[in-house]
Amino acid sequence: MTIRLRARLFQSASLLLLLFLMAGCGATRPTGRWIANSDVLKTFRSGTILPHHTYYYTGSPVQPDAIIAIDDSFHLRTKVWSKVKITRELLDRWMFWAKTDLSLTCPYKAGVILTPDGRQAGVWFSRFTFNTIRTPQPGVIEVYLPFSPGNTNCGRYNYHDQR
């Protein structure tokens, strides 16, 4: 085999590998959105319970890290959210704890949860302002654990610091 033929085979193999990798990266599932909305914040702060929504929390049941309310037309597939039978008293207690948190770097916010096709699947309340939302099949939604940008942990216990 000549040097020219080996170079040509190497170039072809490299191009094929590059195309394969690009196709793999482009094949990811579309994600929904977790968007801040001041009207939703007012709804949570007022203790309003949304009809036809199921509530979930993550973190402590006394002072949750985040709360979501998913429209009953969706099924939440999760390993991180705990379902809760919401009452006005419970929501008021959660909002009391949120009001006592005076963090300047991680204030509580709220917003809407949108599916990849733009439909509103629910609402959220949290100090964590970023999330990944997926709909693996029609009527099923996955809401990942919310997070904050950079090095802020917004009070969430950092398990990586344990030795």
WOCORBEL-V895969 format. One record per pair of residues at least 24 apart in sequence whose C-alpha atoms are under 10 Angstrom apart, sorted by sequence separation. I is the first residue (numbers start at 1). GAP is how many residues later the second one is. D is the distance in Angstrom with one decimal. If there is no record, write none. Layout:
i=I gap=GAP d=D
i=I gap=GAP d=D
This chain:
i=56 gap=24 d=9.6
i=57 gap=24 d=5.5
i=58 gap=24 d=6.2
i=67 gap=24 d=9.7
i=103 gap=24 d=9.4
i=128 gap=24 d=9.5
i=56 gap=25 d=5.8
i=57 gap=25 d=5.3
i=58 gap=25 d=9.1
i=115 gap=25 d=9.9
i=128 gap=25 d=8.5
i=55 gap=26 d=9.4
i=56 gap=26 d=5.2
i=57 gap=26 d=6.7
i=115 gap=26 d=7.8
i=127 gap=26 d=9.4
i=128 gap=26 d=7.3
i=55 gap=27 d=8.5
i=56 gap=27 d=4.3
i=57 gap=27 d=7.3
i=67 gap=27 d=9.3
i=98 gap=27 d=9.8
i=114 gap=27 d=9.9
i=115 gap=27 d=9.7
i=127 gap=27 d=6.7
i=55 gap=28 d=6.0
i=56 gap=28 d=5.5
i=62 gap=28 d=8.9
i=98 gap=28 d=9.0
i=126 gap=28 d=9.8
i=127 gap=28 d=9.0
i=128 gap=28 d=9.7
i=54 gap=29 d=7.5
i=55 gap=29 d=5.7
i=56 gap=29 d=8.5
i=61 gap=29 d=9.7
i=98 gap=29 d=9.3
i=127 gap=29 d=9.8
i=54 gap=30 d=7.8
i=55 gap=30 d=7.0
i=56 gap=30 d=8.6
i=63 gap=30 d=8.5
i=64 gap=30 d=7.3
i=95 gap=30 d=9.8
i=113 gap=30 d=8.7
i=54 gap=31 d=7.9
i=55 gap=31 d=6.4
i=62 gap=31 d=8.0
i=63 gap=31 d=6.0
i=64 gap=31 d=9.9
i=54 gap=32 d=8.0
i=55 gap=32 d=9.9
i=62 gap=32 d=6.9
i=63 gap=32 d=8.8
i=53 gap=33 d=9.8
i=61 gap=33 d=8.8
i=63 gap=33 d=9.2
i=64 gap=33 d=9.0
i=65 gap=33 d=9.5
i=63 gap=34 d=6.2
i=64 gap=34 d=8.9
i=62 gap=35 d=8.3
i=63 gap=35 d=7.6
i=50 gap=36 d=9.9
i=49 gap=37 d=7.8
i=49 gap=38 d=7.6
i=48 gap=39 d=9.6
i=49 gap=39 d=6.9
i=47 gap=40 d=9.2
i=48 gap=40 d=7.3
i=47 gap=41 d=6.2
i=46 gap=42 d=9.8
i=47 gap=42 d=8.4
i=49 gap=42 d=8.0
i=66 gap=42 d=9.2
i=68 gap=42 d=9.3
i=70 gap=42 d=9.9
i=71 gap=42 d=9.9
i=106 gap=42 d=8.4
i=47 gap=43 d=9.0
i=48 gap=43 d=8.2
i=65 gap=43 d=9.6
i=66 gap=43 d=9.8
i=67 gap=43 d=9.1
i=68 gap=43 d=9.5
i=69 gap=43 d=9.5
i=70 gap=43 d=8.4
i=47 gap=44 d=5.8
i=48 gap=44 d=9.1
i=66 gap=44 d=9.5
i=68 gap=44 d=9.3
i=69 gap=44 d=9.1
i=46 gap=45 d=9.2
i=47 gap=45 d=5.6
i=68 gap=45 d=8.7
i=76 gap=45 d=9.8
i=45 gap=46 d=8.7
i=46 gap=46 d=8.1
i=47 gap=46 d=9.3
i=75 gap=46 d=9.7
i=106 gap=46 d=8.0
i=108 gap=46 d=9.8
i=44 gap=47 d=7.9
i=45 gap=47 d=8.0
i=47 gap=47 d=9.3
i=74 gap=47 d=6.9
i=105 gap=47 d=8.0
i=106 gap=47 d=8.6
i=107 gap=47 d=8.6
i=44 gap=48 d=8.8
i=47 gap=48 d=7.6
i=73 gap=48 d=8.0
i=74 gap=48 d=8.9
i=105 gap=48 d=9.9
i=106 gap=48 d=5.5
i=45 gap=49 d=9.4
i=46 gap=49 d=8.5
i=71 gap=49 d=8.1
i=72 gap=49 d=8.6
i=73 gap=49 d=9.9
i=105 gap=49 d=7.6
i=106 gap=49 d=8.5
i=44 gap=50 d=9.6
i=45 gap=50 d=6.1
i=70 gap=50 d=9.1
i=71 gap=50 d=5.5
i=72 gap=50 d=9.0
i=44 gap=51 d=7.5
i=45 gap=51 d=8.9
i=70 gap=51 d=5.9
i=71 gap=51 d=5.3
i=103 gap=51 d=8.3
i=69 gap=52 d=8.5
i=70 gap=52 d=4.3
i=71 gap=52 d=8.5
i=103 gap=52 d=9.3
i=45 gap=53 d=9.1
i=69 gap=53 d=5.4
i=70 gap=53 d=6.7
i=45 gap=54 d=8.8
i=68 gap=54 d=7.0
i=69 gap=54 d=5.3
i=70 gap=54 d=8.7
i=68 gap=55 d=5.6
i=69 gap=55 d=6.5
i=67 gap=56 d=8.4
i=68 gap=56 d=4.3
i=69 gap=56 d=9.0
i=67 gap=57 d=5.7
i=68 gap=57 d=6.4
i=77 gap=57 d=9.8
i=66 gap=58 d=7.2
i=67 gap=58 d=5.1
i=68 gap=58 d=8.7
i=77 gap=58 d=9.3
i=66 gap=59 d=5.7
i=67 gap=59 d=6.5
i=76 gap=59 d=9.4
i=77 gap=59 d=9.4
i=65 gap=60 d=8.7
i=66 gap=60 d=4.4
i=75 gap=60 d=9.8
i=64 gap=61 d=9.6
i=65 gap=61 d=6.2
i=66 gap=61 d=7.2
i=74 gap=61 d=9.6
i=64 gap=62 d=8.3
i=65 gap=62 d=7.1
i=66 gap=62 d=7.5
i=81 gap=62 d=8.4
i=65 gap=63 d=7.9
i=66 gap=63 d=10.0
i=75 gap=63 d=9.4
i=76 gap=63 d=8.7
i=77 gap=63 d=6.7
i=78 gap=63 d=8.6
i=79 gap=63 d=9.5
i=80 gap=63 d=8.7
i=81 gap=63 d=8.6
i=74 gap=64 d=8.5
i=75 gap=64 d=6.1
i=76 gap=64 d=6.0
i=77 gap=64 d=6.1
i=78 gap=64 d=6.2
i=79 gap=64 d=9.6
i=80 gap=64 d=7.4
i=81 gap=64 d=8.0
i=44 gap=65 d=9.7
i=45 gap=65 d=9.6
i=74 gap=65 d=4.8
i=75 gap=65 d=4.8
i=76 gap=65 d=5.1
i=77 gap=65 d=5.2
i=78 gap=65 d=7.1
i=79 gap=65 d=8.8
i=80 gap=65 d=6.6
i=44 gap=66 d=7.8
i=73 gap=66 d=6.7
i=74 gap=66 d=5.5
i=75 gap=66 d=6.1
i=76 gap=66 d=5.8
i=77 gap=66 d=7.7
i=78 gap=66 d=7.7
i=79 gap=66 d=9.4
i=41 gap=67 d=8.5
i=42 gap=67 d=9.7
i=43 gap=67 d=9.1
i=44 gap=67 d=9.8
i=55 gap=67 d=9.5
i=57 gap=67 d=9.6
i=72 gap=67 d=9.5
i=73 gap=67 d=8.9
i=74 gap=67 d=6.5
i=75 gap=67 d=8.6
i=76 gap=67 d=7.4
i=77 gap=67 d=9.6
i=78 gap=67 d=9.5
i=41 gap=68 d=6.2
i=42 gap=68 d=8.5
i=43 gap=68 d=9.9
i=53 gap=68 d=9.3
i=54 gap=68 d=9.0
i=55 gap=68 d=9.5
i=56 gap=68 d=9.6
i=57 gap=68 d=9.4
i=58 gap=68 d=9.8
i=74 gap=68 d=9.8
i=40 gap=69 d=8.7
i=41 gap=69 d=4.7
i=42 gap=69 d=10.0
i=53 gap=69 d=7.5
i=55 gap=69 d=9.6
i=57 gap=69 d=9.8
i=40 gap=70 d=5.7
i=41 gap=70 d=6.7
i=53 gap=70 d=9.3
i=38 gap=71 d=7.8
i=39 gap=71 d=8.3
i=40 gap=71 d=5.4
i=41 gap=71 d=9.8
i=70 gap=71 d=9.0
i=37 gap=72 d=7.9
i=38 gap=72 d=6.8
i=39 gap=72 d=7.8
i=40 gap=72 d=7.3
i=50 gap=72 d=9.6
i=36 gap=73 d=6.7
i=37 gap=73 d=6.0
i=38 gap=73 d=7.0
i=39 gap=73 d=9.7
i=50 gap=73 d=9.4
i=70 gap=73 d=9.8
i=35 gap=74 d=9.8
i=36 gap=74 d=5.4
i=37 gap=74 d=4.2
i=38 gap=74 d=9.9
i=35 gap=75 d=8.0
i=36 gap=75 d=4.0
i=37 gap=75 d=6.6
i=68 gap=75 d=9.1
i=34 gap=76 d=9.2
i=35 gap=76 d=5.3
i=36 gap=76 d=6.5
i=34 gap=77 d=6.9
i=35 gap=77 d=5.4
i=36 gap=77 d=9.0
i=33 gap=78 d=10.0
i=34 gap=78 d=6.0
i=35 gap=78 d=6.6
i=33 gap=79 d=8.0
i=34 gap=79 d=4.8
i=35 gap=79 d=7.8
i=44 gap=79 d=9.4
i=66 gap=79 d=8.7
i=33 gap=80 d=5.8
i=34 gap=80 d=6.5
i=43 gap=80 d=9.9
i=44 gap=80 d=8.8
i=45 gap=80 d=9.5
i=65 gap=80 d=9.7
i=66 gap=80 d=7.7
i=32 gap=81 d=7.4
i=33 gap=81 d=5.0
i=34 gap=81 d=9.1
i=44 gap=81 d=7.3
i=65 gap=81 d=8.9
i=66 gap=81 d=9.9
i=32 gap=82 d=5.3
i=33 gap=82 d=6.5
i=41 gap=82 d=9.4
i=43 gap=82 d=10.0
i=65 gap=82 d=9.9
i=31 gap=83 d=9.0
i=32 gap=83 d=4.3
i=33 gap=83 d=7.1
i=40 gap=83 d=7.1
i=41 gap=83 d=8.6
i=31 gap=84 d=7.1
i=32 gap=84 d=4.0
i=33 gap=84 d=9.8
i=40 gap=84 d=7.9
i=41 gap=84 d=7.1
i=30 gap=85 d=9.1
i=31 gap=85 d=5.2
i=32 gap=85 d=7.4
i=33 gap=85 d=8.2
i=40 gap=85 d=8.2
i=41 gap=85 d=9.7
i=30 gap=86 d=5.9
i=31 gap=86 d=8.9
i=32 gap=86 d=7.3
i=33 gap=86 d=9.9
i=37 gap=86 d=9.2
i=59 gap=86 d=10.0
i=29 gap=87 d=9.2
i=30 gap=87 d=8.9
i=32 gap=87 d=9.0
i=33 gap=87 d=9.4
i=36 gap=87 d=9.4
i=37 gap=87 d=9.5
i=58 gap=87 d=7.9
i=32 gap=88 d=9.6
i=33 gap=88 d=10.0
i=34 gap=88 d=9.6
i=35 gap=88 d=9.1
i=36 gap=88 d=8.5
i=37 gap=88 d=10.0
i=58 gap=88 d=9.3
i=32 gap=89 d=9.5
i=34 gap=89 d=8.5
i=35 gap=89 d=8.9
i=36 gap=89 d=9.1
i=65 gap=89 d=8.9
i=34 gap=90 d=7.9
i=36 gap=90 d=10.0
i=65 gap=90 d=8.4
i=65 gap=91 d=7.4
i=36 gap=93 d=7.6
i=35 gap=94 d=8.0
i=36 gap=94 d=9.5
i=34 gap=95 d=7.7
i=35 gap=95 d=8.3
i=34 gap=96 d=6.6
i=35 gap=96 d=9.2
i=33 gap=97 d=8.8
i=34 gap=97 d=6.0
i=59 gap=97 d=8.4
i=33 gap=98 d=7.5
i=34 gap=98 d=7.4
i=59 gap=98 d=9.8
i=32 gap=99 d=9.1
i=33 gap=99 d=7.0
i=34 gap=99 d=7.3
i=31 gap=100 d=9.8
i=32 gap=100 d=6.9
i=33 gap=100 d=6.1
i=31 gap=101 d=6.6
i=32 gap=101 d=4.7
i=33 gap=101 d=8.8
i=30 gap=102 d=10.0
i=31 gap=102 d=5.3
i=32 gap=102 d=5.8
i=30 gap=103 d=8.8
i=31 gap=103 d=4.9
i=32 gap=103 d=7.7
i=30 gap=104 d=6.9
i=31 gap=104 d=7.4
i=29 gap=105 d=7.5
i=30 gap=105 d=8.1
i=31 gap=105 d=9.6
i=29 gap=106 d=8.4
i=30 gap=106 d=9.2
i=29 gap=107 d=7.8
i=32 gap=109 d=9.3
i=34 gap=109 d=9.2
i=32 gap=110 d=9.5
i=33 gap=110 d=9.8
i=31 gap=111 d=9.7
i=32 gap=111 d=9.2
i=34 gap=112 d=9.1
